[in-house]
C-alpha cells in the first residue's frame, strides 16, 4: 500500500458539496492499494502510522505519535498515488489494485486504525471528492509498504 500523510490542524472531505468526514488535529491519510496488498498489509500500515512520531512534544520536537496525542485520522482513498508517469504526459494507473480489492483494503485499513483506538473519518471510495486541509508544519510523509 502507498500512503501520503499530512499532519493537519483540521481537515474535511466533501462529496457533492456535503461534508462526509471531518477531523480536528491529526493526520489526513491518502491511501492507495496495490495489486499485491493483503489485509495484513493494511493492518501493518495502520500500526506503523499509529506509532509514527510526527507530533510535537512540550519541547517542540516531533516525539509524539497520533495515538499519544489523541489526534484523529481522515482516511481518503486515492488511486492516483499509483500513477505511472514514466511515459508521455498522461499518467497511467495500471499499478493500482482493481476497485473491488482496493475498496476492501481501504476499508480494512480504516478499520485497523479504529482497532488501534484512533478516531477515524473517511471519504467515499470511488467518489469525486473535495478535500480541504490545513497542513501543520508543513509535515508530509510518503510511505510505501513495498519499499
Phi and psi in degrees as GROMACS dihedral restraints (atoms count N, CA, C in turn):
[ dihedral_restraints ]
;  ai    aj    ak    al  type     phi  dphi    fc
    3     4     5     6     1  -116.5    20    10
    4     5     6     7     1   143.6    20    10
    6     7     8     9     1  -142.8    20    10
    7     8     9    10     1   140.6    20    10
    9    10    11    12     1  -116.9    20    10
   10    11    12    13     1   116.8    20    10
   12    13    14    15     1  -104.0    20    10
   13    14    15    16     1   136.7    20    10
   15    16    17    18     1  -128.8    20    10
   16    17    18    19     1   124.2    20    10
   18    19    20    21     1   -72.9    20    10
   19    20    21    22     1   129.4    20    10
   21    22    23    24     1  -130.0    20    10
   22    23    24    25     1   153.8    20    10
   24    25    26    27     1   -85.1    20    10
   25    26    27    28     1   -30.2    20    10
   27    28    29    30     1  -166.7    20    10
   28    29    30    31     1   156.7    20    10
   30    31    32    33     1  -157.7    20    10
   31    32    33    34     1   154.9    20    10
   33    34    35    36     1  -149.4    20    10
   34    35    36    37     1   158.8    20    10
   36    37    38    39     1  -130.2    20    10
   37    38    39    40     1   136.3    20    10
   39    40    41    42     1  -126.2    20    10
   40    41    42    43     1   150.2    20    10
   42    43    44    45     1  -128.6    20    10
   43    44    45    46     1   124.2    20    10
   45    46    47    48     1    51.3    20    10
   46    47    48    49     1    42.0    20    10
   48    49    50    51     1    82.0    20    10
   49    50    51    52     1    -4.6    20    10
   51    52    53    54     1  -103.0    20    10
   52    53    54    55     1   125.7    20    10
   54    55    56    57     1   -69.6    20    10
   55    56    57    58     1   122.6    20    10
   57    58    59    60     1  -111.2    20    10
   58    59    60    61     1   -11.7    20    10
   60    61    62    63     1  -156.1    20    10
   61    62    63    64     1   138.5    20    10
   63    64    65    66     1  -154.4    20    10
   64    65    66    67     1   138.3    20    10
   66    67    68    69     1  -133.8    20    10
   67    68    69    70     1   161.5    20    10
   69    70    71    72     1   -93.2    20    10
   70    71    72    73     1  -140.8    20    10
   72    73    74    75     1   -57.4    20    10
   73    74    75    76     1   137.3    20    10
   75    76    77    78     1   159.5    20    10
   76    77    78    79     1  -139.6    20    10
   78    79    80    81     1  -127.0    20    10
   79    80    81    82     1   135.7    20    10
   81    82    83    84     1   -93.6    20    10
   82    83    84    85     1   126.3    20    10
   84    85    86    87     1  -120.9    20    10
   85    86    87    88     1   109.3    20    10
   87    88    89    90     1   -88.1    20    10
   88    89    90    91     1   126.2    20    10
   90    91    92    93     1  -129.3    20    10
   91    92    93    94     1   140.8    20    10
   93    94    95    96     1  -131.9    20    10
   94    95    96    97     1   124.7    20    10
   96    97    98    99     1   -85.9    20    10
   97    98    99   100     1   141.8    20    10
   99   100   101   102     1  -110.9    20    10
  100   101   102   103     1   159.0    20    10
  102   103   104   105     1   -56.6    20    10
  103   104   105   106     1   -31.9    20    10
  105   106   107   108     1   -88.0    20    10
  106   107   108   109     1     2.8    20    10
  108   109   110   111     1   -75.5    20    10
  109   110   111   112     1   157.2    20    10
  111   112   113   114     1  -137.8    20    10
  112   113   114   115     1   171.2    20    10
  114   115   116   117     1   -56.1    20    10
  115   116   117   118     1   -34.4    20    10
  117   118   119   120     1   -66.1    20    10
  118   119   120   121     1   -35.5    20    10
  120   121   122   123     1   -61.4    20    10
  121   122   123   124     1   -46.3    20    10
  123   124   125   126     1   -62.1    20    10
  124   125   126   127     1   -41.8    20    10
  126   127   128   129     1   -65.5    20    10
  127   128   129   130     1   -42.5    20    10
  129   130   131   132     1   -64.6    20    10
  130   131   132   133     1   -40.3    20    10
  132   133   134   135     1   -65.5    20    10
  133   134   135   136     1   -42.0    20    10
  135   136   137   138     1   -61.0    20    10
  136   137   138   139     1   -43.5    20    10
  138   139   140   141     1   -62.3    20    10
  139   140   141   142     1   -45.6    20    10
  141   142   143   144     1   -59.4    20    10
  142   143   144   145     1   -47.6    20    10
  144   145   146   147     1   -63.7    20    10
  145   146   147   148     1   -39.9    20    10
  147   148   149   150     1   -63.5    20    10
  148   149   150   151     1   -24.5    20    10
  150   151   152   153     1  -101.2    20    10
  151   152   153   154     1   -10.4    20    10
  153   154   155   156     1   -61.4    20    10
  154   155   156   157     1   131.7    20    10
  156   157   158   159     1   -89.8    20    10
  157   158   159   160     1    89.2    20    10
  159   160   161   162     1  -114.6    20    10
  160   161   162   163     1    -0.5    20    10
  162   163   164   165     1  -114.2    20    10
  163   164   165   166     1   147.7    20    10
  165   166   167   168     1   -74.0    20    10
  166   167   168   169     1   139.9    20    10
  168   169   170   171     1   -89.7    20    10
  169   170   171   172     1  -172.1    20    10
  171   172   173   174     1   -64.7    20    10
  172   173   174   175     1   -20.3    20    10
  174   175   176   177     1   -91.4    20    10
  175   176   177   178     1     1.1    20    10
  177   178   179   180     1    84.9    20    10
  178   179   180   181     1     9.1    20    10
  180   181   182   183     1   -95.7    20    10
  181   182   183   184     1   147.5    20    10
  183   184   185   186     1   -75.9    20    10
  184   185   186   187     1    89.7    20    10
  186   187   188   189     1  -126.5    20    10
  187   188   189   190     1    -4.5    20    10
  189   190   191   192     1  -113.4    20    10
  190   191   192   193     1   144.9    20    10
  192   193   194   195     1   -91.5    20    10
  193   194   195   196     1   169.4    20    10
  195   196   197   198     1   -57.2    20    10
  196   197   198   199     1   -44.6    20    10
  198   199   200   201     1   -61.7    20    10
  199   200   201   202     1   -39.4    20    10
  201   202   203   204     1   -70.6    20    10
  202   203   204   205     1   -28.9    20    10
  204   205   206   207     1   -90.2    20    10
  205   206   207   208     1   -12.7    20    10
  207   208   209   210     1    75.7    20    10
  208   209   210   211     1    16.2    20    10
  210   211   212   213     1   -71.9    20    10
  211   212   213   214     1   168.6    20    10
  213   214   215   216     1  -112.9    20    10
  214   215   216   217     1   170.3    20    10
  216   217   218   219     1  -124.4    20    10
  217   218   219   220     1   134.3    20    10
  219   220   221   222     1  -106.2    20    10
  220   221   222   223     1   110.5    20    10
  222   223   224   225     1  -103.1    20    10
  223   224   225   226     1   122.7    20    10
  225   226   227   228     1  -127.0    20    10
  226   227   228   229     1   125.6    20    10
  228   229   230   231     1   -70.2    20    10
  229   230   231   232     1   132.3    20    10
  231   232   233   234     1  -145.8    20    10
  232   233   234   235     1    91.2    20    10
  234   235   236   237     1   -64.0    20    10
  235   236   237   238     1   -18.6    20    10
  237   238   239   240     1   -68.7    20    10
  238   239   240   241     1   -10.0    20    10
  240   241   242   243     1   -67.8    20    10
  241   242   243   244     1   -13.0    20    10
  243   244   245   246     1   -96.2    20    10
  244   245   246   247     1    13.5    20    10
  246   247   248   249     1   -58.4    20    10
  247   248   249   250     1   134.4    20    10
  249   250   251   252     1  -104.7    20    10
  250   251   252   253     1   112.5    20    10
  252   253   254   255     1  -111.2    20    10
  253   254   255   256     1    21.3    20    10
  255   256   257   258     1   -75.8    20    10
  256   257   258   259     1   -19.2    20    10
  258   259   260   261     1  -127.7    20    10
  259   260   261   262     1   132.0    20    10
  261   262   263   264     1    64.5    20    10
  262   263   264   265     1  -156.8    20    10
  264   265   266   267     1  -117.5    20    10
  265   266   267   268     1    -0.3    20    10
  267   268   269   270     1  -108.3    20    10
  268   269   270   271     1   118.1    20    10
  270   271   272   273     1   -63.5    20    10
  271   272   273   274     1   147.3    20    10
  273   274   275   276     1  -105.9    20    10
  274   275   276   277     1   151.2    20    10
  276   277   278   279     1  -123.6    20    10
  277   278   279   280     1    23.1    20    10
  279   280   281   282     1   -69.6    20    10
  280   281   282   283     1   -12.9    20    10
  282   283   284   285     1   -81.8    20    10
  283   284   285   286     1   -10.0    20    10
  285   286   287   288     1   -79.3    20    10
  286   287   288   289     1   152.8    20    10
  288   289   290   291     1   -65.2    20    10
  289   290   291   292     1   152.9    20    10
  291   292   293   294     1   -62.5    20    10
  292   293   294   295     1   151.1    20    10
  294   295   296   297     1   -51.7    20    10
  295   296   297   298     1   -43.0    20    10
  297   298   299   300     1   -63.0    20    10
  298   299   300   301     1   -45.2    20    10
  300   301   302   303     1   -67.3    20    10
  301   302   303   304     1   -43.5    20    10
  303   304   305   306     1   -62.6    20    10
  304   305   306   307     1   -42.5    20    10
  306   307   308   309     1   -63.8    20    10
  307   308   309   310     1   -44.0    20    10
  309   310   311   312     1   -61.6    20    10
  310   311   312   313     1   -41.4    20    10
  312   313   314   315     1   -70.3    20    10
  313   314   315   316     1   -38.9    20    10
  315   316   317   318     1   -60.6    20    10
  316   317   318   319     1   -49.2    20    10
  318   319   320   321     1   -65.9    20    10
  319   320   321   322     1   -37.4    20    10
  321   322   323   324     1   -64.9    20    10
  322   323   324   325     1   -38.4    20    10
  324   325   326   327     1   -62.6    20    10
  325   326   327   328     1   -47.9    20    10
  327   328   329   330     1   -60.6    20    10
  328   329   330   331     1   -41.7    20    10
  330   331   332   333     1   -66.5    20    10
  331   332   333   334     1   -37.8    20    10
  333   334   335   336     1   -61.8    20    10
  334   335   336   337     1   -38.5    20    10
  336   337   338   339     1   -64.3    20    10
  337   338   339   340     1   -43.7    20    10
  339   340   341   342     1   -59.7    20    10
  340   341   342   343     1   -41.0    20    10
  342   343   344   345     1   -63.8    20    10
  343   344   345   346     1   -19.8    20    10
  345   346   347   348     1   -94.7    20    10
  346   347   348   349     1    16.1    20    10
  348   349   350   351     1    66.6    20    10
  349   350   351   352     1    28.1    20    10
  351   352   353   354     1   -95.9    20    10
  352   353   354   355     1   123.7    20    10
  354   355   356   357     1   -64.1    20    10
  355   356   357   358     1   130.4    20    10
  357   358   359   360     1  -127.8    20    10
  358   359   360   361     1   133.9    20    10
  360   361   362   363     1  -117.2    20    10
  361   362   363   364     1   154.0    20    10
  363   364   365   366     1  -133.4    20    10
  364   365   366   367     1   163.9    20    10
  366   367   368   369     1   -84.6    20    10
  367   368   369   370     1  -163.0    20    10
  369   370   371   372     1  -119.0    20    10
  370   371   372   373     1   117.3    20    10
  372   373   374   375     1   -55.1    20    10
  373   374   375   376     1   131.7    20    10
  375   376   377   378     1    79.2    20    10
  376   377   378   379     1    -5.0    20    10
  378   379   380   381     1   -84.1    20    10
  379   380   381   382     1   158.3    20    10
  381   382   383   384     1   -83.7    20    10
  382   383   384   385     1   105.5    20    10
  384   385   386   387     1  -109.2    20    10
  385   386   387   388     1   152.9    20    10
  387   388   389   390     1  -113.5    20    10
  388   389   390   391     1   125.4    20    10
  390   391   392   393     1  -113.1    20    10
  391   392   393   394     1   127.7    20    10
  393   394   395   396     1  -116.6    20    10
  394   395   396   397     1   132.8    20    10
  396   397   398   399     1  -154.2    20    10
  397   398   399   400     1   157.7    20    10
  399   400   401   402     1  -116.6    20    10
  400   401   402   403     1   109.0    20    10
  402   403   404   405     1   -72.1    20    10
  403   404   405   406     1   125.7    20    10
  405   406   407   408     1   -95.2    20    10
  406   407   408   409     1   114.4    20    10
  408   409   410   411     1   130.3    20    10
  409   410   411   412     1   -69.5    20    10
  411   412   413   414     1   -74.8    20    10
  412   413   414   415     1   143.0    20    10
  414   415   416   417     1  -123.6    20    10
  415   416   417   418     1   117.9    20    10
  417   418   419   420     1  -135.9    20    10
  418   419   420   421     1   126.4    20    10
  420   421   422   423     1  -126.3    20    10
  421   422   423   424     1   135.2    20    10
  423   424   425   426     1  -104.4    20    10
  424   425   426   427     1   129.6    20    10
  426   427   428   429     1  -125.3    20    10
  427   428   429   430     1   139.6    20    10
  429   430   431   432     1  -139.0    20    10
  430   431   432   433     1   116.7    20    10
  432   433   434   435     1   -68.8    20    10
  433   434   435   436     1   -18.4    20    10
  435   436   437   438     1   -80.0    20    10
  436   437   438   439     1   -16.9    20    10
